[in-house]
Amino acid sequence: MWQEADREFKRNQPQLRAHPDVLGVRWQIYAKADDWKTAVELASVIIEQAPGKSRETMYQLARFAFRSNRLWEAREWLEKALKTADRKMKLKALTDRDLEAAWKS
């Protein structure tokens, strides 16, 4: 199913495929498909192209990494996200069930 969605994205014009919102959707597809290598590559492009979205992207990477039991990577992404996070995001991280493992270790 995710492969079909990815094929649809690849049919779009190059400038549309490079839009941060489109990259964000593709990132979610690969993260949910557990294709971590591609998800991280897409996230890196998002962070580079859309600095305003970088904190949220890193936060979401941390969540997916914890769910995939990639604890070391998850902690690194979470640390990067929270380094510049506002109070709202920090409170969100403290109550996020996906990040529960971060607070237990």
C-alpha positions, 0 to 999 in steps of 0.5 A: 500500500505504501509503495503505491502512495510513493509511486503516486508522489514520484509522478508529480513534477519535480518542484512539487516533489521537493516541497517540504509538505510533500516531503513530510508526507513521504517521510511519514509513509517511509517511517510507517513502512519502517524504511528508516534509511529513506525516512531519515534522508527525507527528514534531513532534506526537510530540515535543510529546506524548511528550518521552521519545520525542523524542530517538529520533524526531529520530534516526529523522528524521535517518536518513530525511532522509539516505536521502532525500538531505535532508542539511541537514535530516538534520544539523539533526535529528541535531544535535537528537537528539544534543544530549541523547543518552546514550552508547549513542545517540551510539555508535549514531549513529557506526556507523549506515550511514544516517548515514554521510554525516554523518561524511563531510562 
